[in-house]
Amino acid sequence: MAKNVLGKELIPCSFEPLTGYYRDGCCHTGEEDLGAHTVCAIVTEEFLQFSRRRGNDLITPRPEYRFPGLKPGDRWCLCALRWVEAYRAGVAPPIILEATHEKTLQYVSLDVLIEYSV
């Protein structure tokens, strides 16, 4: 059973759009998930534009990767390092602690995550 950053059972992040490295709705991770898609975020326009400028376009649909394209308000499992990068740039989106995988704590403190939780 996967745990969240609060040490409890990880809950789903989103089924619509279907998120997660494994496209199972949860921010599960494993050895093959090199990007650590562990942060359940509620994406904002500001974050989406930041990510696009950084070379990761999360807005444009990519059906070949089962990626619908995101809009503000969507929940999505973000790479932990991208979220930290956005945090340092002042554009980190809010997160859902209960759906954020405990591995995220290897990249950022719980105090910071709590500050951005909804």
SULMONOR-V233240 format. One record per residue. N is the residue number from 1. RES is the residue in three letters. PHI is phi in degrees with one decimal (999 if undefined). BURIAL is b if it has 24 or more other ideal C-beta (glycine too) atoms within 12 Angstrom, else e. Layout:
BEGIN
n = <N,N>
res = <RES,RES>
phi = <PHI,PHI>
burial = <BURIAL,BURIAL>
END
This chain:
BEGIN
n = <1,2,3,4,5,6,7,8,9,10,11,12,13,14,15,16,17,18,19,20,21,22,23,24,25,26,27,28,29,30,31,32,33,34,35,36,37,38,39,40,41,42,43,44,45,46,47,48,49,50,51,52,53,54,55,56,57,58,59,60,61,62,63,64,65,66,67,68,69,70,71,72,73,74,75,76,77,78,79,80,81,82,83,84,85,86,87,88,89,90,91,92,93,94,95,96,97,98,99,100,101,102,103,104,105,106,107,108,109,110,111,112,113,114,115,116,117,118>
res = <MET,ALA,LYS,ASN,VAL,LEU,GLY,LYS,GLU,LEU,ILE,PRO,CYS,SER,PHE,GLU,PRO,LEU,THR,GLY,TYR,TYR,ARG,ASP,GLY,CYS,CYS,HIS,THR,GLY,GLU,GLU,ASP,LEU,GLY,ALA,HIS,THR,VAL,CYS,ALA,ILE,VAL,THR,GLU,GLU,PHE,LEU,GLN,PHE,SER,ARG,ARG,ARG,GLY,ASN,ASP,LEU,ILE,THR,PRO,ARG,PRO,GLU,TYR,ARG,PHE,PRO,GLY,LEU,LYS,PRO,GLY,ASP,ARG,TRP,CYS,LEU,CYS,ALA,LEU,ARG,TRP,VAL,GLU,ALA,TYR,ARG,ALA,GLY,VAL,ALA,PRO,PRO,ILE,ILE,LEU,GLU,ALA,THR,HIS,GLU,LYS,THR,LEU,GLN,TYR,VAL,SER,LEU,ASP,VAL,LEU,ILE,GLU,TYR,SER,VAL>
phi = <999,-72.0,-111.5,-93.7,-67.2,-94.5,82.3,-108.2,-60.9,-67.1,-100.7,-61.6,-94.7,-163.8,-106.1,-143.2,-74.8,-72.6,-115.7,100.8,-54.1,-94.5,49.1,-116.9,89.1,-117.9,-89.9,-65.3,-145.5,-160.6,-58.8,-76.4,-86.1,-65.8,-87.2,49.6,-77.9,-116.7,-100.4,-85.2,-111.1,-103.2,-69.0,-114.9,-59.2,-59.6,-66.8,-59.2,-68.3,-59.3,-63.0,-61.1,-62.7,-84.9,95.0,-120.6,-77.3,-97.5,-93.5,-75.1,-61.2,-133.5,-57.6,-65.0,-111.2,57.4,-113.9,-82.0,83.6,-109.8,-130.6,-51.7,99.1,-68.5,-94.0,-152.4,-80.6,-91.0,-64.2,-58.6,-68.0,-67.1,-62.6,-62.0,-60.1,-66.1,-59.4,-65.2,-88.7,81.2,-128.9,-66.0,-78.3,-64.8,-129.6,-111.1,-58.2,-64.7,-107.9,-97.6,-64.5,-59.3,-61.1,-57.2,-66.3,-75.1,-114.0,-153.4,-74.6,-61.8,-58.4,-66.9,-61.4,-62.3,-58.2,-102.6,-81.0,-110.3>
burial = <e,b,b,b,b,e,e,e,e,b,b,b,b,b,e,e,b,e,b,b,b,e,e,e,e,b,b,b,b,e,e,e,e,e,e,b,b,b,b,b,b,b,b,b,e,e,b,b,e,b,b,e,e,e,e,b,e,b,e,e,e,e,e,e,e,e,e,e,e,b,e,e,e,b,b,b,b,b,b,b,b,b,b,b,b,b,b,e,e,e,b,b,b,b,b,b,b,b,b,b,b,b,b,b,b,e,b,b,e,e,e,b,b,e,e,b,b,e>
END
